[in-house]
Amino acid sequence: MTSSDHYVISPPAPGRPPGPDRRGRTLLVSLIAIAGLALVAAVVTGVWMLRSTGGDTTTAQGKAAGKAGPWSLDDTSYGLAGARTDAKGIWFQGDTVIKALPEGLIGLDRATGRRQWGIPTPGSGTAICQTSTDITGNRLVLAYGQDSTCDHYFAVDLSARKVLWEHTLKSDDWSPSSGVRIARTGDVVVLEADKHIAEAFRVSDGKSLWQDGNSIYNPKDPRDNCRGKSYTGGKTLLRMERCGTGSPLGDPDYVAAVDPATGRSRWTHRVESENDGVNTEILSTSPVIYSVPDEKHPLDGYLRMRMLDDTGHLRSTLAPGPEHRLNRHTDTGSPPADIRVAGDVLVAVAAPDLDDPKGKDHSKVVAWSLSSGKRLWEHMSTGNLQRFLPVQSPDTTGYFVYSTGHYSDPSTLVRFDLATGRQTTVRQFPASPDEHPANEPSVSLYLDTLYLESTFERALPGIEKDKRNKALIARPIK
């Protein structure tokens, strides 16, 4: 496999502090021939440099220009040391792959992996610590911070390749600790951080629209002392609400559909469960599907799914089983990648029963009918340490998974027919012990190329990065 350049976003050039008016800065772009290409751009906070530090910059052998070949991006930088995030980010625009790195965004040529442009994270010594999956209007919202704090946000215009705005949330000891979340619906984004007041902004210009709190609720609502505790974006903006009723049985949770422009609830649905809705998870916003905690195992993330109609009333309950969420601790404010709804079918990549001896080393794919709630089909991964990983794909009739295990074993791209569960092997990839993701990857399929993306690693004392680890790997499937 031919490797792409290793790209580094360097700090601002010394002796040039940023001026008071960022809009007045001049964008300086020049190409310098020093062992590769260097892109110098005046971006937001000063003069930044993207420089090549070696590696093959040519198109992969045997691949015509414009057709994707195999390439990879070295994993050389660290995320925030103490923030509770699993940051990553990949987006696609035509022939450009946009990748988030701790130090900023880079645009890569889809065919070769050659870098095209870069936008650094605002400030000095900062790192991206959360991202949104949504790039509606070619605008992207990201969180950044320093050390263990992740409470700063910025929006990027990907077409103009510039930062649109920056915001910092207000701290509040009474606000919930729901992690760092970026919940976006259209041109509105709700930003959250631990012990900070959730606030909604207009993405296009950064205007503050509303803040979380009792004042945003309908004063005629009979519920007492309710407040949002987490938001999830998508076609519908959803809010989990905790209501302090003072009941000895505990405080109930509600799922609320939110008007993005005002923050007011359009409807609310009380979560009925033995555990008062604590640890309820939003799995889909269109249609609205949530999972309640299991009565006997409230912290284990078992799939106990319920679907609501457009008015917030219960429409169906999906047949429960022994499976539980595969990646339940990676809630970012976007709908989770391990759950997909296509028409009347919901498919989940899940972990087997905790008591199953294969549970730690395998995963399974399960499908349900939304209208009947019945289980349609399921497949368990096989082989030594093989696990199914969900693949983000535009295919509406099939569901793709990436079957992977030990680095010395081959991996496989598999497609399941949504209606029947029929399994088809799309492509098998040879083992790659000398080049592999830095950790269990997120997987995307775009224009006949598979992209394996690692989350940001945290620096550990005395441990150096493995040079075989890659931040991104591109593998053509044809």
N, C-alpha and C positions, 0 to 999 in steps of 0.2 A: 504494500500500500504506500502511495506517495504522500508524504506529509506536506501540509501547507506551511506558510510562514508562521513563526511565533511572534505574536503582536504584543507590544507593551505600550500602554498609555502612560507617558512620563508626566511628572509634576510640572507646574508652571515654571517657565524660565526665571531664574533669580533676577532681582533688581527691577521687576516690572509689576508692582502691586496693582491689583485691579482698580480701575477708576470708579467714581461714584455712579456713573451712568452706564449701565451695561448695554443699553440699547445703542449707545453711540460708538461702541467698539467696532473696529473694522475686521472683517473676516479675511485672514491672510492664508493663502494656500500656495505652497511651493513644493516642488518635487526635487529631492536631493539624491544624487546617485552615490551612495555609500553602502556598498555590500547589499544592495536591495533598494527598496523604495521607502522614502520617509514622507509622511504627510504632515505638514505643519499647518495647524488651523487655530485661529483665534476663536475660542468657543467659551462663552459665558464668563469664565473666571480668569482668563488670561491666555497666554500662548501655551498650547499643549502640543505634544509631538507624539505621533504614532510611528514607531520605527520597527523595521524588520531586524531580527537577531539571528537570521540564518534559516536554513531549511530550503527545500525545493520550491521555487515559486512558479514553476512551469505547469502547464496543463498536464494531467495524468497521461501517460503514454497510451497510445491506441485510442484516445478519446478525441472526437472532433470538437472544435471550439463550440461552446454553447451547450454541449451535452455533458451532463454531470459525470464526473469520474470520482473515484475514491480519494478522500483526503481527510485530514484531521487537524485539530487545533490543540496545541500543547496546553496543559494545565499548569500554570506557573504562579498564580496569584491566590491569595487567601481572602475569605469573607470575614465578616466581623467575628471577633473572638467569643463574645458572650451573648449575642442577640438570639432570641428564640425564633429562628427562621431556617427554612431550607430553600434558600434563594436560588433561582435559576431563571432562564428566560430565553426563548427562541421564537422568532416570528419570520414570516415570509412575505416578500414583496417582489413579484415577478421573478427575475433572475438573481435576486439578492436574498441572502440569509442574514438576518439580524440576530446577533448573539449578545446577551448580557454577560459581562464579566464583572467581578467586584469593582474594578476601577472605571467602568463605563461601558458604553455600547459600541460595537463595531459592526460594519456592514461587510459581508463576505460574498464574493462571487460564487454563485451556486455550483458552477461547473468545476471550478478549480480550487476554491477556498481562498483565493487571493483577496487580500483586504482592499476595500474600496473607500471607506471613510470611518471616522470614529468620533464619538461624543463622550467626553469624560464626565465622571460624576462631579457635581458641584462641590466646591470647597477643597481643603487640603487635608489629606489623611483620612478621607471618607471612603465608604464602600457601599455599593448597592446591597440592600438587604431584603428586598421584596419586590415583586413585579406583578403587573396585571397581564392576563392573557389577551385582553381586548385591545385592538389597535384600530377601532372605528375612527373613520376620518383621518387615518394615518397619524393618529396621535396616541402616544403611549404614556402611561403613568407609572412611576417607580418610586420606591422608598429607598432612602439612604441614611446612613448614620456613622457613628464613630465609636470604637471600643464595643461596649455592650448596649449602646443606646441606638434604637432605630425609630426615630420619630420625625424625620425630615422627608419631604416629598418633592418630586419635580415631574413636570410633564414635558414631553419632547415631541416636536413636530418632525416626523420621520421624512416627510417630503422635502422640507426646507433644511432638515438636519440641524435643528437648533433647539435650545431649551426655551419653552414657552413661559413657565412660571415655577416658582418654588414656594413651599409653605412648610411651617412647623406647627404641629398641633399643640394645644394648650394642655398643660399637665393638670391632673385632677385625681386626688387620692381616692375619691369615691367612684371613679369610673372603673368598669370591669377590666379584668386581665384576659382579654380574648386574643392576644397575639397581634402581630402586625398584619393588617388586612387592607386590601385595595379592592373595594366592591364597586364595579362600574356597570352602569346601565345607560347606553347611548352617550350623551354629552354630559352626564353627571357621574361623579365618582365620590364615594364615601370613604374617607380615610380613617383608619383606626390604629392605635398603638396601646400597649399596656399602660394603665393609669393615665390616659390622656382622653380628652373629650373628642368623641367621633364628630367629624365635620364633613359636610358635603360641599363640593366645589363644581363649578362648570369647567369642563375639561378644556374647552376651546379658548377661554381667556383667564381662567384661574379665579373667577369671582366666587366669593363665599356665598352659599345659598342658605344654609341652616346648620345648626349644631344639635347634637343629640341632647335629650333632657326631657323633663316632664312637659315643658311648654309646647313641644311639637305634637302632642297628642290631642285628640278631640276632647274638649272640656265636658262634653255630654257623656263621654264614655264612663260607665259606672265602675270600671276597674280603678283601684287605688294605687298610686305611687308606682307606676310602671316606667321602665326605662330600657332602652335598647342595650343588648349585650354583645351582639355581633351582626354583621351585615353580609349578604351574599349577592353579588351582581349577576347580570345576565339579561334575558329578555324581560324578566320581572325583577325588581329590586326587593329583596326580602330582608326582614329584620327579625332576629330572635329577641323577644321581650321577656324580661323577668319582672313579675309584679309582686311587690311587698304587701301582701294582704294581712300579715300578722296571724295567719291560720296556724294552729299547732301541727297541722299535717304538712306544713311546708309551703313555699311560694311556688305557684305554677308558672310554666313557661307558655308563651304564645308565639305562633308564627304569624307575622304580619306582612301583607303586601303594602309597599310604601310608594307614595307619590314622589318620584325623584326630585321634582321641583320644589316641594314644600316640606318633605319629611313626614307628612301626616299619613296615618294608616288608612288605606282604602278598605281593608277588611282585616280581621284578626281571627285566628283559629287557636283555641286552647288545646294544648298537647296533653292528652289524657294518657297517663302511664303510672305505674306503681312507684316510680321514682320522681314524680312531679315534673317530668320533662327534663330534668337535669341531664346534660350531655346529649341533648337532641342535636342531630346533625342534618344540615340541609344538603341534599344530594342532587337536586335539580331545581331550576327556577322556571322551566317551561317544558312540561307541566311542573307544578310544585310538588316535590316529593321530599319527604324527610324520613329519618330513621330514629326511632325512640330507643332508649337503653333497654337491654334485656332485664327482666325482673330479677333473675338470679345472678346475672353477671353485668351489672350496670356500667362497668368501666372497660369492658372488653370489646366494644364496638360491633356486637352482633347486628346483622342486617335485619331490622324489624321495620319494614318500609310501609309508608302510607302515602297515598296520592290524593291531592285536593283538586277540586274543580276551580273554575275561574272566580268563584265567589268565596272561596276559602272553606267550603264544606267538604267533608270526607267523601271521596269518590270510590276508592277501593283500598283494600289492605292486601299486600303481597304476601304470599305463603311463606312463612318463616322456615329457616333451616339451620344447619350447624355453622354456616359461614359467617365470617366477620370481616370488617373493612380491612383492605390490604394496606392502605396508606392513610389511616384516619388521623394522623397527627401532622398532616401537611395542609391544613386549612389556610387558604390565602385570601379568601374573599371572592374567588372565582369558583364556579362549579367544579367539583373534583374530576380528575382525569380517569379514575377507576370506575366511574358510572357513566353509562351512555344510554340515551333514549332515542330511538328511531321508530317513528310511527307508534304502533301499539306495543312495541317490545322494549323492555329495559334489560340491558346487559351489564353485568358487573364482573370485574376481575377481583376475586375475593380470596381470603385465606381459609383453608379448611378448618374443621373443628379443632379447637385447641387441644383436645384429647387425642386427635388423630396423630399417629406416629410420624406421618408424612407432613404434618402441619408446618413444621419449621422450614422444610426444604422445598415445598411445592406450593402451588396455588391452583385455582380453578376458575373456569369461566361458567357463569350461570345466567340463564335468561328467563324472564318472567313476561307474562301477558299482563299489560296494564288494565285492560278492560275486565278480565276475569280474576286477576291476581294469582293465577296458577303458574307453577314452574313449567317451563317449556322444554328445556334441555340443559345439560351441564357436561363439562369435560374437565378432568383433572390432568395437570401436567405430569409427564412421565420422564424417566431417565434420572441420572445421577444429579441431584441438586438443581434440577430444572424447574424454573418458575416462569409463569406467564406474566408478562408486563403489558399493560394497555398501550395501544398505539393510537395517537391522535391522527385521524384520517378523514377526508371529505367523503369517503364512500358511504352511501346511504343504504345500501342493501346488504352490506357485509360488515363484520367486526373483525379487526386485525389485532393480533397479539404477537409479541416478540418473545419467543421461548429461548431463555438463556440460562446458563448455569456457570460452571467453572470456566475460567479463561482458556484452559487447555482443551475444552470441548467445543464443538461447533454450535452455532445458534441458528434459529429458524424463524422466518416470518410466516405466520399462519393466518389464514382467513376463515372465519366461521360464517356460514349463511345464517342470517338473522332468523328466518322462519323455521328452518329445520335443524340448525346446529351442525350441518355438514361441514367437515373440516377439510381444508385444502392447503397444502404446502405451497407457498408462493415462491420462496427462495431460501436455500440453506447457505449459510455463510461459514467459511472455514474458521477454525480456531485462530485466535489472535493473541497469543500470550505476550507478544512484544508490543502490543498497542491495544489498550482497552479503556473504557470509561473509568474515571477516578472513583466512582461509586455506582450503586445501582441506578441506571440511567432512566430519564424520561425519554420516551420514544415518539417520534413524529414521522409521518409519511407524507411527502410532498413531491409532486411531479416525478414519480418513479424513483425517488431516492429516500432511503431511511436515514434518519438523523438520531444519533444517540447522544443525549445531553446530560452531563453530570451537574449535580448541585455544587454550590461553592463549598470548598473545604475550609475548615477552621485550622489555624496554626496550632500545632501541638509542640510543647517544649521538647527539644532533642530529636524530633522526627522530621526528616526531610521528605520532600515530595518524590514519589516514584516517577522517574522520567518516562515510564511506559504509560502513565496516566494521561488521558486526554480530556479536555473540556468539552469537545464536540468531535464526533466522528460521522462522516458521510459515507453511506454505502449504497450504491446504485442497486436496484433490484432487477434490472434488465440489462 
